[in-house]
Amino acid sequence: MGYYRESVDVKNLGPKGYQVTRSIKAEEIDLAEDNFKIVGEIVFSCNISGNEFKIQADGTLSGEVELMCDRCSRIYTQKIAGSFSLIYLPIIYCPADKEEVRLYEKDLEVSYFDGEIIELHEIIREQILLMVPIKNICTEKCKGLCSKCGVNLNEEECQCEKGSDERWNALRKLIHK
């Protein structure tokens, strides 16, 4: 089975645009990420409208990803869902790479397309990457791993000595005066 690929020809949009809804299996999505894995299917819905000078893409995406907790290293599943509103302009309007350009918030919603095609699989890939959290925490109460012995503090208490770092002793003496 290959990767999901779908393109929209901008010149053939018509007045109503192009509406698409897809359920895409995890193995059909081209993600070269090793810090998460898609579980099940991604549900994608998008309406694309406009002309060859400006394209508007509005839609939603939802699914589940498998992540590793940054505190305790446990694998857990998290739902991702969100909506997006993107503007595509022809590549000729893109500032040259050598120019230093000040970006405003509205500029972050603009992408550029080369030629006459909008690649839906690229929209899906980008939105998944934006929805996956930067900091992966399995639960708010996650205690993590012991920094000395490495035991998972959510599952058991460590047997490490509860001593403090000697470098703080001078400060403790000042407090107790």
Backbone torsions as a table, in degrees:
resi	resn	phi	psi	omega
1	MET	NA	134.2	-178.6
2	GLY	-93.6	-179.6	177.7
3	TYR	-77.4	150.1	176.1
4	TYR	-67.2	128.5	176.8
5	ARG	-135.8	128.0	174.4
6	GLU	-150.4	135.2	-178.9
7	SER	-125.0	153.7	175.9
8	VAL	-117.4	125.5	177.1
9	ASP	-82.2	113.9	-174.9
10	VAL	-60.6	-36.2	-176.4
11	LYS	-70.3	-18.6	-178.2
12	ASN	-107.1	23.4	-176.9
13	LEU	-67.6	-44.5	-177.0
14	GLY	78.0	173.0	-175.0
15	PRO	-66.8	-29.0	-179.1
16	LYS	-88.9	-8.2	-178.9
17	GLY	78.6	-156.8	-177.2
18	TYR	-131.3	120.5	179.0
19	GLN	-106.2	131.4	179.6
20	VAL	-137.4	137.6	172.4
21	THR	-133.4	127.5	-176.9
22	ARG	-138.7	146.4	166.2
23	SER	-110.8	117.2	-172.4
24	ILE	-115.7	126.5	-180.0
25	LYS	-68.1	150.5	-177.4
26	ALA	-54.1	-42.6	-176.7
27	GLU	-72.1	-10.0	178.4
28	GLU	-91.2	-5.5	-177.3
29	ILE	-98.9	126.3	-176.2
30	ASP	-84.3	90.9	177.1
31	LEU	-126.4	122.4	178.2
32	ALA	-99.8	44.4	-178.5
33	GLU	-102.1	138.1	177.3
34	ASP	-109.4	0.4	-179.7
35	ASN	-95.9	-1.0	172.4
36	PHE	-158.0	163.9	179.7
37	LYS	-137.0	138.3	177.0
38	ILE	-76.8	137.4	179.1
39	VAL	-111.1	127.7	177.1
40	GLY	73.2	-128.2	-176.1
41	GLU	-120.3	154.1	170.9
42	ILE	-103.4	128.3	177.2
43	VAL	-100.8	123.7	-173.3
44	PHE	-127.6	131.1	176.0
45	SER	-135.3	135.1	-175.9
46	CYS	-152.3	141.7	171.9
47	ASN	-115.2	124.1	-179.3
48	ILE	-115.1	126.5	-179.2
49	SER	-139.9	165.3	177.7
50	GLY	126.6	-155.6	-179.7
51	ASN	-141.1	-171.4	-175.5
52	GLU	-68.9	-6.7	-179.5
53	PHE	-101.4	-22.3	178.6
54	LYS	-160.5	126.2	179.9
55	ILE	-117.1	137.4	175.1
56	GLN	-112.9	128.5	177.4
57	ALA	-123.7	113.7	179.8
58	ASP	-119.5	133.9	-178.9
59	GLY	-170.6	-171.9	178.7
60	THR	-134.9	158.5	177.6
61	LEU	-147.1	138.3	177.2
62	SER	-148.9	157.5	179.3
63	GLY	169.2	-163.8	178.2
64	GLU	-132.6	145.6	175.8
65	VAL	-125.9	151.5	175.9
66	GLU	-101.9	125.8	-175.6
67	LEU	-125.9	163.4	172.4
68	MET	-109.0	127.4	-179.2
69	CYS	-61.5	132.6	179.7
70	ASP	-73.5	-15.8	179.8
71	ARG	-94.1	-48.1	-172.6
72	CYS	-115.0	-3.0	178.8
73	SER	68.2	14.2	176.9
74	ARG	-77.2	142.0	175.4
75	ILE	-83.4	131.8	178.9
76	TYR	-143.0	163.1	-178.9
77	THR	-107.5	138.2	178.8
78	GLN	-134.0	138.4	176.2
79	LYS	-77.3	142.4	171.2
80	ILE	-122.5	140.0	179.0
81	ALA	-162.0	145.2	177.7
82	GLY	179.6	170.7	176.9
83	SER	-115.7	162.2	179.9
84	PHE	-145.3	154.7	175.8
85	SER	-140.9	111.8	-174.4
86	LEU	-120.2	149.3	174.9
87	ILE	-118.5	133.2	177.2
88	TYR	-115.9	130.0	176.1
89	LEU	-118.9	154.9	176.3
90	PRO	-59.9	147.4	-176.2
91	ILE	-57.5	-24.0	-179.7
92	ILE	-64.9	-19.3	178.4
93	TYR	-89.6	-3.2	-179.5
94	CYS	-75.5	131.5	177.1
95	PRO	-61.4	145.4	179.1
96	ALA	-60.4	146.9	-178.1
97	ASP	-59.5	-28.7	-175.2
98	LYS	-81.4	-17.3	-179.5
99	GLU	-79.1	141.1	172.7
100	GLU	-91.3	119.3	-173.4
101	VAL	-119.9	134.6	175.5
102	ARG	-80.3	127.6	-179.8
103	LEU	-101.3	138.9	174.3
104	TYR	-109.3	166.1	-176.8
105	GLU	-55.6	-41.0	-179.7
106	LYS	-64.7	-25.4	179.0
107	ASP	-69.1	-23.9	-178.4
108	LEU	-73.6	-14.0	178.3
109	GLU	-94.1	1.7	-177.6
110	VAL	-104.2	130.1	172.2
111	SER	-121.8	168.9	-178.1
112	TYR	-122.4	143.9	177.8
113	PHE	-122.6	146.5	-177.4
114	ASP	-103.1	118.3	178.2
115	GLY	88.6	-132.5	-171.5
116	GLU	-121.1	11.1	-170.7
117	ILE	-120.9	136.0	168.9
118	ILE	-108.7	125.4	-177.9
119	GLU	-90.7	110.3	-178.9
120	LEU	-65.0	-37.5	-179.2
121	HIS	-63.4	-27.9	176.1
122	GLU	-72.2	-36.9	175.9
123	ILE	-62.4	-46.1	-179.1
124	ILE	-61.3	-48.2	-179.8
125	ARG	-58.6	-47.8	-179.3
126	GLU	-61.6	-44.0	-178.2
127	GLN	-67.5	-37.7	176.1
128	ILE	-61.3	-47.9	-179.2
129	LEU	-61.4	-35.3	179.0
130	LEU	-73.5	-27.0	-177.1
131	MET	-87.1	-20.2	178.7
132	VAL	-72.8	128.8	-177.4
133	PRO	-63.8	151.5	177.7
134	ILE	-75.2	-43.5	179.4
135	LYS	-105.4	116.9	-176.5
136	ASN	-97.7	111.4	179.2
137	ILE	-124.8	122.2	-174.4
138	CYS	-65.0	-41.6	174.3
139	THR	-145.7	158.7	178.9
140	GLU	-63.6	-27.3	-177.3
141	LYS	-92.1	9.0	-178.6
142	CYS	-59.5	127.6	-178.8
143	LYS	-91.4	-15.4	178.2
144	GLY	80.9	-158.7	-179.3
145	LEU	-107.2	148.8	174.7
146	CYS	-65.4	131.5	-177.9
147	SER	-71.7	-15.6	179.8
148	LYS	-95.4	-53.2	-173.7
149	CYS	-104.7	-14.9	176.1
150	GLY	84.7	5.8	179.8
151	VAL	-69.6	145.8	177.8
152	ASN	-75.3	111.5	-175.2
153	LEU	-72.0	-10.6	174.2
154	ASN	-77.5	-24.8	-174.8
155	GLU	-102.8	-29.6	-178.8
156	GLU	-159.2	163.0	176.2
157	GLU	-90.3	143.2	179.3
158	CYS	-81.0	161.6	-178.8
159	GLN	-102.7	17.5	-178.7
160	CYS	-71.1	150.5	175.6
161	GLU	-67.0	135.7	-175.0
162	LYS	-87.0	26.8	179.6
163	GLY	-65.7	161.2	179.5
164	SER	-104.9	167.1	179.2
165	ASP	-69.7	126.0	-177.3
166	GLU	-61.6	-23.0	-178.4
167	ARG	-65.5	-18.3	-179.9
168	TRP	-89.9	-6.1	-176.2
169	ASN	-59.8	-39.4	179.7
170	ALA	-62.2	-39.4	178.5
171	LEU	-68.4	-39.2	178.1
172	ARG	-61.9	-38.2	179.1
173	LYS	-62.5	-38.8	178.5
174	LEU	-65.9	-38.1	-178.5
175	ILE	-69.1	-37.9	-175.4
176	HIS	-87.3	8.4	178.4
177	LYS	-76.2	NA	NA
